Amino acid sequence: MNNFTWKGIFPALTTKFTANDELDLPLFEKNLNAQVAAGIHGIILGGTLGEASVLSVDEKERLVKFAIEKLKGKLPVILNIAEGSTKEALRQAALGKSWGVDGLMLLPPMRYKSDHRETVTYFKTIADSTDLPIMIYNNPVDYKIDVTLDMFDELQSCKNIGAVKESTRDVTNVTRMRNRFGDRFAILCGVDTLAMEELCLGADGWVAGLVCAYPRETVAIYNLVNAGKLEEARKIYRWFMPLLELDIHPKLVQYIKMCEAAEGIGSEFVRAPRLVPEGEERERVMKVIRDSQELRVRS
């Protein structure tokens, strides 16, 4: 799939593990099938939810090639790049291209807080090294670097930088981007608890987290907003909110995997140093999941 648009629902998929800490590709396929059946528009591998920082390059390659094989070109496969050095980011971009990915999601440098010039140079260097479409991931809350409008102004010269995952937590940034750049950059909301708000403000899509467990509800909100059926969308969104709030917790990986397991399309296995929640913490999250399941049955 060489030509795709940054539009719609792009799940940031979790990586499924077995009890022996190996890739669980059959379970990954089960979840992938549920996503496709719900009507998603593309997938993102190797993000925070995918536990990319603890995956080997070989595991990333296996996941990417497996997803590409199963999707058979029907949906774009996007690889996330979150590296500490430009050299390693360039290597990851080249590897992604060789594996057959359709695009890249690109974070600013990890660990080092780069300034304006360094951040722009980092993005441009990677973009100039590939012909793959690129979405910039702007998440200053978690990653401490704000990709400002002035930075995006300079990035316009890179034709393959075509989108932003908007995770600033400031919904007015959607309007600021539109006012300054028009449709030059597609805008995809990257914060589950602000998704409907940003879609209503004109965002093109949603890089979603809880979609991993609830693909039908996520796609339904997107479709209803686009159809102007806001009251129907609000009803689902209000039901969804206690679950969506799990996406903005430091343990979002563990919590979303608990949701996937409860829905029968995932397991709770995570890779150390993450651990499966226990005790009061586990019961608190399970109550959110159970309450939401009960409300969904009654609605």
HELIX and SHEET records of a PDB file:
HELIX    1   1 LEU A   25  ALA A   38  1                                  14    
HELIX    2   2 ALA A   52  VAL A   54  5                                   3    
HELIX    3   3 VAL A   57  LEU A   71  1                                  15    
HELIX    4   4 THR A   86  TRP A   99  1                                  14    
HELIX    5   5 HIS A  116  ASP A  128  1                                  13    
HELIX    6   6 PRO A  140  TYR A  143  1                                   4    
HELIX    7   7 LEU A  149  LEU A  155  1                                   7    
HELIX    8   8 THR A  172  PHE A  181  1                                  10    
HELIX    9   9 ASP A  192  LEU A  194  5                                   3    
HELIX   10  10 ALA A  195  CYS A  200  1                                   6    
HELIX   11  11 LEU A  210  CYS A  212  5                                   3    
HELIX   12  12 PRO A  215  ASN A  226  1                                  12    
HELIX   13  13 LEU A  230  LEU A  244  1                                  15    
HELIX   14  14 GLU A  245  ILE A  248  5                                   4    
HELIX   15  15 LEU A  252  ALA A  262  1                                  11    
HELIX   16  16 GLY A  279  ARG A  298  1                                  20    
SHEET    1   A 8 GLY A   8  PRO A  11  0                                        
SHEET    2   A 8 GLY A 205  ALA A 208  1                                        
SHEET    3   A 8 ALA A 186  CYS A 189  1                                        
SHEET    4   A 8 ILE A 161  GLU A 166  1                                        
SHEET    5   A 8 ILE A 134  ASN A 138  1                                        
SHEET    6   A 8 GLY A 103  LEU A 106  1                                        
SHEET    7   A 8 VAL A  77  ILE A  81  1                                        
SHEET    8   A 8 ILE A  43  LEU A  45  1                                        
END                                                                             
